C-alpha cells in the first residue's frame, strides 16, 4: 500500500512539473497574429519553442516549434494561421494526440 501512495505522489509531481514547464517554455498568450507579419509570428514560435497565439477575437491555440514541445502520446501537426500579410502562414505545429486525424 505504501508503494501505491508513493506512485501516486510521483504522478502528481510529474503533472505539476509538466504544467510549470509549459509556462516556462513561453506558453503565454501573445498579441493577435492578425497584427503580425508572417515572419513575426513564425519568429515568436521559433524563439519560444511553445507559445499561445491569439488567431481571432476569441480564438487561441498553442503552437510549437517541433514535437519536443508536445506531451507524451502527442505529435506536432503542421499549422497555419492568418497574419497581417498572409492568409496561411506556416508558424510551426500544434500538438495533437498521436491517433488524431484531421
SULMO-V739118 format. One record per helix or strand of 3 or more residues. SS is the DSSP state (H for helix, E for strand). FROM is the first residue (numbers start at 1). TO is the last residue. If there is no record, write none. Layout:
# SULMO-V739118
<<SS	FROM	TO> <SS	FROM	TO>>
This chain:
# SULMO-V739118
<<H	2	24> <E	29	32> <H	33	35> <H	38	48> <E	50	54> <E	60	64> <H	67	69> <E	74	83> <E	86	97>>
